[in-house]
Amino acid sequence: MSRVLDELRSALGADHVLTDDAIGNDYTHDEALTATPVRPLAVVRPGDATEVAAVLRIANEHRVPVTARGAGTGLSGAAIPRADGILLSTERMHEILEIDHDNHVAVVQAGVTLEQLDAALLGDGLVYPVFPGEYSASLGGNVATNAGGMRAVKYGVTRHQVLGVEAVLATGEIIRTGGKFVKATTGYDLTQLIIGSEGTLAIVTEATLKLYPRPPHTATVLAPFRTLEDVTNAVPAIVNAGVQPMILEYIDMMSMAATTANVGLDLGIPADITDHALAYLVVVMEAHAPDRLDEDVEAVALLLGKLAAMDVYILPSSSGAKLLEAREKAFWVAKSHGANDIIDVVVPRASVPRYLATVSEIAQRHDTWVAGAGHAGDGNVHLSVFQADDDRRTTVMREILRAGIDLGGAISAEHGIGTEKKRYFLELEDPVKIDLMRRVKVAFDPNGILNPGTLLD
């Protein structure tokens, strides 16, 4: 290993190769609740694709595992290094290389954060619309996990917004895929194959992203319901109304109480409503013109009144912003309250009521508390599982994930499989597909050095 470290120092400079006590605790983990932190052999901090390529050539020659890390905000364990491996941090790769106004495109290095990009676009009246709830997340990490978030109901997830990438293969070869265009039929779509691959196929060093005009006007509508089924049954009607909500979220009673308390938010809802409301629907509208926004908000409010809502509240802009902030921090609230695991299953939107009923039955049968919220507009259900017994929790997790698959869904909508959902993925997914994924992995990474143990064994 001393030879490997010497070669890395020669390639990057000694200041950018950290070992032993110089490796801070942040490098040893991501935000997965069930993963154990690991201190790697070394942390390397390349500044561009050429330096990433040099690291991978050294690692590939000596068969040393390499785990890529952005901001470490992932929830699946995919950024946790191996004790005998290298953690490749993209923190020095933080340049916004271009904002192309004519083509509505941004070209960014992998270490650029969502907050950094949003601040750069604000003055131009443009927006990159994927906000998965943690603004300190890096774009490279978002690409690796195909991050989503609350705005996916209108804009889709990361793979819908990435036009191309620069990436480094395990062999140290640098490739470019896609470009500043929105369609192509020229061979296999390597961009889409790399997106969501969790650092197992290549390390993304640069991304070309779609931008949109930033609507200046927004409004938040909140509707309490007596049952969660009433909430989820209302969602298709709102989607079909043609108003194109930017955000369409459901929050159960317990999650609403905990998340609003976390940010000190009083929504002013009367006690006779909060005492009987078991779930809430949050609808956020946006528009370029205030009169159009008013029309859409009125249409949504009238529709909710016909869909069993107990009442409809048009929140002041400050309260609406605070409510979204509270919802975005739901994971941290669940973590602070002692959640033992989290789930982000996705099912067809119309199947959400049936899925949540099944989850409730599973939780009761196993004496487990499961609280939740989710992106109701796209069927992405977020659940916090409170069950301290490891064996019982494993059973509950398996049954809840299988229930989603049985309804035509998938284990993860946006957090990824990583190391922490891998056992369920390998058990419940089609073995033919798993075998094909293994063959794709070998084609990209013949020696298996890229993030071994993530997604696949």
C-alpha positions as CSV (number, residue, x, y, z in Angstrom):
1,M,0.0,0.0,0.0
2,S,2.9,2.4,0.6
3,R,3.7,2.2,-3.2
4,V,0.1,3.1,-4.0
5,L,0.2,6.1,-1.7
6,D,3.5,7.3,-3.2
7,E,2.0,7.1,-6.7
8,L,-1.1,9.0,-5.6
9,R,1.0,11.7,-4.0
10,S,3.0,12.0,-7.1
11,A,-0.2,12.3,-9.2
12,L,-2.1,14.8,-7.0
13,G,0.4,16.3,-4.7
14,A,0.8,15.3,-1.0
15,D,-1.7,17.9,0.2
16,H,-4.5,16.2,-1.7
17,V,-3.8,12.6,-0.4
18,L,-5.0,12.2,3.2
19,T,-4.2,9.2,5.4
20,D,-4.5,8.1,9.0
21,D,-5.4,10.9,11.4
22,A,-5.7,13.5,8.6
23,I,-8.9,11.7,7.4
24,G,-11.8,13.5,9.2
25,N,-14.8,11.6,10.4
26,D,-17.0,13.1,7.7
27,Y,-15.2,11.0,5.1
28,T,-16.1,7.8,6.9
29,H,-19.9,7.8,6.3
30,D,-22.9,9.2,4.5
31,E,-26.4,9.7,6.1
32,A,-27.6,6.1,5.9
33,L,-29.2,5.2,9.3
34,T,-28.1,1.6,9.3
35,A,-24.5,1.8,7.9
36,T,-21.3,1.6,10.0
37,P,-18.7,4.3,9.3
38,V,-15.4,3.1,7.7
39,R,-12.0,4.8,7.6
40,P,-10.4,4.3,4.2
41,L,-6.8,3.7,3.4
42,A,-6.7,7.2,1.8
43,V,-8.8,10.1,0.8
44,V,-7.9,11.7,-2.5
45,R,-9.1,15.1,-3.7
46,P,-8.5,15.5,-7.4
47,G,-9.2,18.8,-9.1
48,D,-10.4,17.7,-12.5
49,A,-11.0,14.7,-14.8
50,T,-7.4,14.3,-15.7
51,E,-6.5,13.8,-12.0
52,V,-9.4,11.5,-11.5
53,A,-8.1,9.4,-14.4
54,A,-4.7,9.3,-12.8
55,V,-6.2,8.0,-9.5
56,L,-8.2,5.3,-11.3
57,R,-5.2,4.1,-13.4
58,I,-3.2,3.6,-10.2
59,A,-6.1,1.9,-8.4
60,N,-6.9,-0.3,-11.3
61,E,-3.3,-1.4,-11.7
62,H,-3.0,-2.3,-8.0
63,R,-6.7,-3.6,-7.7
64,V,-7.5,-1.1,-5.0
65,P,-11.2,-0.3,-4.4
66,V,-12.4,3.3,-5.1
67,T,-15.5,4.9,-3.7
68,A,-16.6,8.3,-5.0
69,R,-18.0,10.9,-2.6
70,G,-19.8,14.2,-3.3
71,A,-21.2,16.0,-0.2
72,G,-22.0,12.8,1.7
73,T,-25.7,13.5,1.9
74,G,-26.8,10.2,0.4
75,L,-29.1,7.9,2.4
76,S,-28.1,4.4,1.1
77,G,-24.5,3.9,2.2
78,A,-23.1,4.2,-1.4
79,A,-20.5,6.8,-0.3
80,I,-19.1,4.8,2.6
81,P,-15.5,3.7,1.6
82,R,-13.8,0.4,2.1
83,A,-11.1,0.0,4.8
84,D,-8.6,-1.2,2.2
85,G,-9.7,1.3,-0.4
86,I,-9.5,4.9,-1.6
87,L,-12.3,7.5,-1.1
88,L,-12.3,9.9,-4.0
89,S,-13.8,13.2,-2.9
90,T,-15.0,15.7,-5.6
91,E,-14.9,18.6,-3.2
92,R,-12.2,20.5,-5.2
93,M,-14.1,20.0,-8.4
94,H,-16.5,22.9,-7.7
95,E,-16.5,25.1,-10.8
96,I,-19.6,26.2,-12.7
97,L,-17.9,26.0,-16.1
98,E,-20.6,27.6,-18.2
99,I,-24.1,29.0,-18.1
100,D,-25.4,29.0,-21.7
101,H,-28.4,31.3,-21.9
102,D,-29.1,30.7,-25.5
103,N,-29.4,26.9,-25.0
104,H,-30.7,27.0,-21.4
105,V,-27.8,24.8,-20.3
106,A,-25.4,24.8,-17.4
107,V,-22.1,22.8,-17.5
108,V,-20.8,22.1,-14.0
109,Q,-18.1,20.0,-12.3
110,A,-19.2,17.2,-10.1
111,G,-18.5,18.9,-6.8
112,V,-20.8,21.9,-7.5
113,T,-23.7,22.0,-5.0
114,L,-27.3,22.6,-5.6
115,E,-27.2,25.7,-3.5
116,Q,-24.2,27.1,-5.4
117,L,-25.8,26.5,-8.8
118,D,-29.1,28.0,-7.7
119,A,-27.4,31.2,-6.4
120,A,-25.5,31.5,-9.7
121,L,-28.8,31.2,-11.7
122,L,-31.0,33.4,-9.6
123,G,-29.9,36.7,-11.1
124,D,-30.4,35.3,-14.6
125,G,-34.0,34.3,-13.9
126,L,-33.1,30.7,-14.6
127,V,-33.5,27.5,-12.4
128,Y,-32.2,24.0,-12.3
129,P,-35.4,22.4,-11.0
130,V,-34.2,19.2,-9.2
131,F,-34.2,19.9,-5.4
132,P,-34.0,16.6,-3.5
133,G,-34.3,18.3,-0.1
134,E,-30.7,19.0,0.8
135,Y,-29.2,22.0,-0.9
136,S,-25.7,21.1,0.2
137,A,-25.8,18.0,-2.1
138,S,-23.4,17.9,-5.0
139,L,-24.5,17.6,-8.6
140,G,-22.2,14.6,-9.1
141,G,-23.9,12.8,-6.2
142,N,-27.3,13.7,-7.6
143,V,-26.3,12.2,-10.9
144,A,-24.9,9.0,-9.3
145,T,-28.2,8.4,-7.4
146,N,-30.7,9.9,-9.9
147,A,-31.9,12.2,-7.1
148,G,-35.5,13.4,-7.2
149,G,-37.4,15.5,-4.7
150,M,-40.7,17.3,-4.3
151,R,-40.6,19.0,-7.7
152,A,-40.5,15.7,-9.6
153,V,-44.2,15.7,-10.2
154,K,-43.7,18.7,-12.6
155,Y,-40.1,18.5,-13.7
156,G,-39.1,14.8,-13.3
157,V,-35.9,13.6,-11.6
158,T,-32.2,14.0,-12.3
159,R,-32.1,11.7,-15.4
160,H,-34.7,14.0,-17.1
161,Q,-32.5,17.0,-16.6
162,V,-29.0,15.7,-17.5
163,L,-28.1,16.1,-21.2
164,G,-24.6,14.7,-21.0
165,V,-21.7,13.8,-18.7
166,E,-18.0,13.7,-18.6
167,A,-17.0,10.5,-16.8
168,V,-13.9,8.5,-16.0
169,L,-13.9,4.7,-16.5
170,A,-12.1,2.3,-14.1
171,T,-9.3,2.0,-16.6
172,G,-8.6,5.8,-16.4
173,E,-10.2,6.5,-19.8
174,I,-12.2,9.7,-20.0
175,I,-15.5,9.7,-22.0
176,R,-18.0,12.3,-22.9
177,T,-21.6,11.5,-23.5
178,G,-24.5,13.6,-24.8
179,G,-24.2,17.3,-25.2
180,K,-26.2,20.5,-25.5
181,F,-29.1,18.9,-27.3
182,V,-32.3,17.2,-26.1
183,K,-32.5,14.3,-28.4
184,A,-30.3,11.8,-30.2
185,T,-30.5,8.3,-31.7
186,T,-26.9,7.5,-32.0
187,G,-26.0,4.2,-30.4
188,Y,-26.6,3.2,-26.8
189,D,-27.5,6.0,-24.4
190,L,-24.5,5.9,-22.1
191,T,-25.6,9.0,-20.3
192,Q,-28.7,7.4,-18.9
193,L,-26.8,4.2,-18.1
194,I,-24.3,6.1,-15.9
195,I,-27.1,8.1,-14.2
196,G,-28.2,6.3,-11.1
197,S,-25.4,3.7,-11.2
198,E,-24.1,4.8,-7.8
199,G,-20.5,5.1,-8.7
200,T,-20.2,1.5,-9.8
201,L,-19.8,2.0,-13.6
202,A,-17.8,5.3,-13.8
203,I,-17.0,8.4,-11.9
204,V,-18.9,11.5,-13.2
205,T,-16.6,14.5,-13.2
206,E,-18.9,17.0,-15.1
207,A,-22.5,17.3,-16.1
208,T,-24.5,19.2,-18.7
209,L,-27.8,20.2,-17.2
210,K,-31.1,21.6,-18.6
211,L,-32.2,25.0,-17.3
212,Y,-35.7,26.6,-17.2
213,P,-37.0,30.1,-16.9
214,R,-37.6,30.7,-13.1
215,P,-41.3,31.4,-12.4
216,P,-41.4,34.4,-10.0
217,H,-44.8,33.7,-8.5
218,T,-45.7,30.8,-6.2
219,A,-48.5,29.9,-3.8
220,T,-49.0,27.1,-1.3
221,V,-52.3,25.4,-0.7
222,L,-52.8,23.2,2.3
223,A,-55.7,20.8,2.8
224,P,-56.4,18.6,5.8
225,F,-58.2,15.3,5.3
226,R,-59.9,12.8,7.7
227,T,-58.1,9.8,6.2
228,L,-54.9,9.2,4.2
229,E,-57.0,7.4,1.6
230,D,-59.0,10.6,1.0
231,V,-55.7,12.4,0.4
232,T,-54.2,9.9,-2.0
233,N,-57.5,9.6,-3.9
234,A,-57.5,13.4,-4.4
235,V,-54.2,13.3,-6.2
236,P,-55.2,12.0,-9.6
237,A,-58.0,14.5,-9.8
238,I,-55.6,17.4,-9.2
239,V,-53.1,16.0,-11.7
240,N,-55.9,15.6,-14.3
241,A,-57.1,19.2,-13.7
242,G,-54.4,20.5,-16.0
243,V,-53.0,23.0,-13.4
244,Q,-49.5,21.4,-13.4
245,P,-48.6,21.7,-9.7
246,M,-44.9,22.1,-9.0
247,I,-45.2,20.2,-5.7
248,L,-47.9,17.7,-4.6
249,E,-47.1,16.1,-1.2
250,Y,-48.9,14.1,1.4
251,I,-47.9,14.3,5.0
252,D,-49.5,12.0,7.7
253,M,-50.6,13.5,11.0
254,M,-47.6,12.5,13.1
255,S,-45.1,13.6,10.5
256,M,-46.9,17.0,10.1
257,A,-46.8,17.6,13.9
258,A,-43.1,16.6,14.1
259,T,-41.9,18.5,11.1
260,T,-43.7,21.8,11.8
261,A,-42.5,21.7,15.5
262,N,-39.0,21.2,14.2
263,V,-39.0,24.7,12.5
264,G,-41.4,26.3,15.0
265,L,-44.2,26.7,12.5
266,D,-47.8,27.4,13.6
267,L,-50.1,27.2,10.5
268,G,-53.0,28.6,12.4
269,I,-55.3,25.6,11.7
270,P,-58.1,25.4,14.3
271,A,-58.0,22.6,16.9
272,D,-61.2,21.0,15.7
273,I,-59.5,20.4,12.4
274,T,-56.1,19.2,13.7
275,D,-57.8,16.9,16.2
276,H,-59.5,15.0,13.4
277,A,-57.2,15.3,10.4
278,L,-55.2,12.2,9.9
279,A,-53.3,13.5,6.8
280,Y,-52.6,16.6,4.8
281,L,-52.1,17.5,1.1
282,V,-49.7,20.2,0.2
283,V,-50.0,21.7,-3.3
284,V,-47.6,24.3,-4.5
285,M,-48.3,26.2,-7.7
286,E,-46.0,28.5,-9.7
287,A,-46.5,30.8,-12.6
288,H,-44.9,33.6,-14.6
289,A,-47.9,35.9,-14.3
290,P,-49.8,36.6,-11.0
291,D,-53.2,36.5,-12.6
292,R,-52.5,33.0,-14.0
293,L,-51.3,31.9,-10.5
294,D,-54.5,33.2,-8.9
295,E,-56.6,31.3,-11.4
296,D,-54.8,28.0,-10.8
297,V,-54.9,28.4,-7.0
298,E,-58.6,29.1,-7.2
299,A,-59.2,26.0,-9.3
300,V,-57.2,23.8,-7.0
301,A,-59.0,25.2,-3.9
302,L,-62.4,24.6,-5.4
303,L,-61.4,21.1,-6.5
304,L,-60.1,20.2,-3.0
305,G,-63.4,21.3,-1.6
306,K,-65.1,18.7,-3.7
307,L,-62.6,16.0,-2.8
308,A,-63.4,15.5,0.9
309,A,-60.9,18.1,2.2
310,M,-62.0,19.2,5.7
311,D,-60.9,22.8,4.7
312,V,-58.6,24.6,2.3
313,Y,-55.9,27.1,3.4
314,I,-54.0,29.4,1.1
315,L,-50.9,29.9,3.1
316,P,-49.0,33.3,3.4
317,S,-45.8,33.1,1.4
318,S,-43.7,33.0,4.6
319,S,-45.7,30.1,6.1
320,G,-45.7,28.3,2.8
321,A,-41.9,28.6,2.5
322,K,-41.5,27.4,6.1
323,L,-43.8,24.4,5.5
324,L,-41.7,23.3,2.5
325,E,-38.5,23.8,4.6
326,A,-40.1,21.6,7.3
327,R,-41.0,19.0,4.8
328,E,-37.5,19.0,3.3
329,K,-36.1,18.3,6.7
330,A,-38.4,15.4,7.4
331,F,-35.5,12.9,7.3
332,W,-33.6,14.8,10.0
333,V,-36.7,15.0,12.1
334,A,-37.2,11.2,11.8
335,K,-33.5,10.6,12.6
336,S,-33.7,12.8,15.7
337,H,-36.8,10.9,16.9
338,G,-34.9,7.6,16.6
339,A,-36.0,6.2,13.3
340,N,-34.2,2.9,12.7
341,D,-34.5,2.8,8.9
342,I,-36.1,4.7,6.0
343,I,-37.9,3.6,2.8
344,D,-38.5,5.4,-0.5
345,V,-40.6,2.9,-2.5
346,V,-42.3,4.1,-5.6
347,V,-45.6,2.6,-6.9
348,P,-48.0,3.7,-9.7
349,R,-49.7,6.9,-8.4
350,A,-53.1,5.3,-8.4
351,S,-51.9,2.5,-6.2
352,V,-50.7,4.7,-3.4
353,P,-53.9,4.2,-1.2
354,R,-53.7,0.4,-1.6
355,Y,-50.0,0.4,-0.8
356,L,-50.3,2.5,2.3
357,A,-53.1,0.3,3.6
358,T,-50.8,-2.7,3.1
359,V,-48.0,-0.9,4.9
360,S,-50.3,-0.1,7.9
361,E,-51.3,-3.8,8.1
362,I,-47.7,-5.0,8.0
363,A,-46.7,-2.4,10.7
364,Q,-49.6,-3.5,13.0
365,R,-48.8,-7.2,12.5
366,H,-45.2,-6.7,13.5
367,D,-45.8,-4.2,16.3
368,T,-43.8,-1.5,14.5
369,W,-44.4,2.2,14.1
370,V,-44.2,3.4,10.5
371,A,-44.7,7.2,9.8
372,G,-44.6,8.8,6.5
373,A,-44.9,11.5,3.9
374,G,-44.3,11.4,0.2
375,H,-44.3,12.8,-3.3
376,A,-47.9,11.9,-3.9
377,G,-47.9,13.3,-7.4
378,D,-45.4,10.7,-8.6
379,G,-46.2,7.7,-6.3
380,N,-43.0,8.1,-4.3
381,V,-43.7,7.0,-0.7
382,H,-41.3,8.0,2.1
383,L,-41.6,5.9,5.3
384,S,-39.7,6.1,8.6
385,V,-39.5,2.7,10.3
386,F,-39.2,2.6,14.1
387,Q,-38.3,-0.9,15.1
388,A,-35.2,-1.5,17.3
389,D,-35.1,-5.3,16.9
390,D,-32.9,-6.0,13.9
391,D,-34.5,-9.3,13.0
392,R,-38.1,-8.0,13.2
393,R,-37.1,-4.8,11.4
394,T,-35.6,-6.9,8.5
395,T,-38.9,-8.8,8.2
396,V,-40.9,-5.6,8.2
397,M,-38.6,-4.0,5.6
398,R,-38.7,-7.0,3.4
399,E,-42.6,-7.2,3.5
400,I,-43.0,-3.4,2.9
401,L,-40.6,-3.5,-0.1
402,R,-42.2,-6.6,-1.5
403,A,-45.6,-5.0,-1.3
404,G,-44.4,-2.1,-3.4
405,I,-42.9,-4.4,-6.0
406,D,-46.1,-6.5,-6.1
407,L,-48.1,-3.4,-7.0
408,G,-45.8,-2.7,-10.0
409,G,-43.4,-0.5,-8.1
410,A,-39.7,-0.4,-7.2
411,I,-37.6,-0.6,-4.1
412,S,-36.1,2.9,-4.4
413,A,-37.4,6.0,-6.2
414,E,-34.5,8.4,-5.4
415,H,-32.3,7.3,-2.5
416,G,-30.7,4.4,-4.4
417,I,-29.8,0.9,-3.3
418,G,-26.3,1.4,-2.0
419,T,-25.1,-1.1,0.5
420,E,-28.1,-0.8,2.9
421,K,-30.9,-1.9,0.6
422,K,-28.8,-4.3,-1.4
423,R,-29.9,-7.5,0.3
424,Y,-33.5,-6.7,-0.4
425,F,-32.7,-5.7,-4.0
426,L,-30.8,-8.9,-4.8
427,E,-33.5,-11.0,-3.1
428,L,-36.6,-9.4,-4.6
429,E,-35.5,-8.2,-8.1
430,D,-35.7,-10.4,-11.2
431,P,-32.5,-12.6,-11.3
432,V,-32.3,-12.2,-15.0
433,K,-32.0,-8.5,-14.7
434,I,-29.5,-8.8,-11.9
435,D,-27.3,-11.0,-14.1
436,L,-27.5,-8.5,-16.9
437,M,-26.5,-5.7,-14.6
438,R,-23.5,-7.8,-13.5
439,R,-22.4,-8.2,-17.1
440,V,-22.8,-4.4,-17.7
441,K,-20.7,-3.8,-14.6
442,V,-17.9,-6.1,-15.9
443,A,-17.9,-4.3,-19.2
444,F,-17.4,-0.9,-17.5
445,D,-15.1,-2.1,-14.7
446,P,-13.4,-5.4,-15.5
447,N,-11.4,-5.6,-12.2
448,G,-14.3,-4.5,-10.0
449,I,-12.6,-1.6,-8.3
450,L,-15.5,0.9,-8.5
451,N,-17.6,1.0,-5.4
452,P,-17.5,-2.8,-4.8
453,G,-20.3,-4.0,-2.5
454,T,-22.7,-1.2,-3.6
455,L,-25.8,-2.3,-5.6
456,L,-24.3,-5.7,-6.4
457,D,-22.1,-8.1,-4.5
